[in-house]
Amino acid sequence: MGISSAGAVVDEFQRLPDNWAGNGVLVAVGSGYGIVDRVFDRNSSLLGLFMPMEVGVISYEDVLSRVGDPLLSALLRDPCTAT
């Protein structure tokens, strides 16, 4: 399984097969702290390949001001449902 040289976003990247490869930018998304702890553990073979970035819940008011729809804003404020 390969990744294009342009890059890829992989949600739940812990499900990738062991033989994946690529030479572009990989954005690996994991929704639980358990996977983050395993990747950044000092014994992890992936240590040094990723940089952590936490994405929190967006305020309802910020989403509503951009989207304008109250129901859609409630759904889109969570980064996991916006993708």
C-alpha positions as CSV (number, residue, x, y, z in Angstrom):
1,M,0.0,0.0,0.0
2,G,1.6,3.3,-1.0
3,I,1.0,7.0,-0.4
4,S,1.4,9.5,-3.2
5,S,4.3,12.0,-3.1
6,A,1.8,14.8,-2.6
7,G,0.7,13.4,0.7
8,A,-2.2,11.9,2.5
9,V,-4.4,12.2,5.6
10,V,-5.0,8.9,7.4
11,D,-7.7,8.8,10.0
12,E,-7.3,6.0,12.6
13,F,-3.8,5.4,11.2
14,Q,-3.1,2.6,13.7
15,R,-5.2,0.4,11.3
16,L,-2.6,0.8,8.5
17,P,-0.9,-2.5,7.5
18,D,2.7,-2.9,8.5
19,N,3.9,-2.6,4.9
20,W,2.6,0.8,4.0
21,A,5.2,3.2,2.6
22,G,5.4,6.6,1.0
23,N,7.6,9.7,0.5
24,G,5.1,12.5,0.9
25,V,3.6,14.3,3.8
26,L,1.5,12.0,6.1
27,V,-1.0,13.5,8.5
28,A,-1.9,10.7,10.9
29,V,-5.1,11.2,12.9
30,G,-5.8,9.3,16.0
31,S,-8.8,10.1,18.2
32,G,-7.7,8.5,21.4
33,Y,-4.9,9.3,23.8
34,G,-4.0,5.6,23.9
35,I,-2.6,5.6,20.4
36,V,-0.8,8.9,21.0
37,D,0.9,7.4,24.1
38,R,2.0,4.4,22.0
39,V,3.4,6.5,19.2
40,F,5.3,8.8,21.5
41,D,6.5,6.1,23.9
42,R,10.3,6.1,24.2
43,N,10.4,2.5,22.9
44,S,8.2,3.2,19.8
45,S,9.6,2.5,16.4
46,L,7.6,5.6,15.2
47,L,9.2,8.0,17.7
48,G,10.6,11.0,15.9
49,L,8.5,10.5,12.8
50,F,5.4,12.5,14.0
51,M,4.8,15.8,15.8
52,P,1.8,15.9,18.2
53,M,-0.9,18.5,17.7
54,E,-4.1,18.5,19.7
55,V,-7.2,19.8,18.0
56,G,-9.8,20.8,20.6
57,V,-13.5,21.3,20.2
58,I,-14.4,24.6,18.4
59,S,-16.8,26.9,20.1
60,Y,-20.3,26.8,18.9
61,E,-20.4,30.6,18.5
62,D,-17.3,30.5,16.2
63,V,-18.9,27.8,14.0
64,L,-22.3,29.5,13.9
65,S,-20.7,32.8,12.8
66,R,-19.1,31.0,9.8
67,V,-21.8,28.5,8.9
68,G,-25.0,30.4,9.9
69,D,-27.0,27.2,10.5
70,P,-27.6,26.4,14.2
71,L,-28.1,22.6,13.7
72,L,-25.1,22.2,11.3
73,S,-23.0,24.4,13.6
74,A,-23.7,22.0,16.5
75,L,-22.5,19.1,14.4
76,L,-19.4,20.8,12.9
77,R,-18.0,22.1,16.2
78,D,-16.4,18.7,16.9
79,P,-13.3,18.2,14.7
80,C,-14.1,14.5,14.4
81,T,-17.5,15.1,12.7
82,A,-16.2,17.9,10.5
83,T,-14.1,15.6,8.4
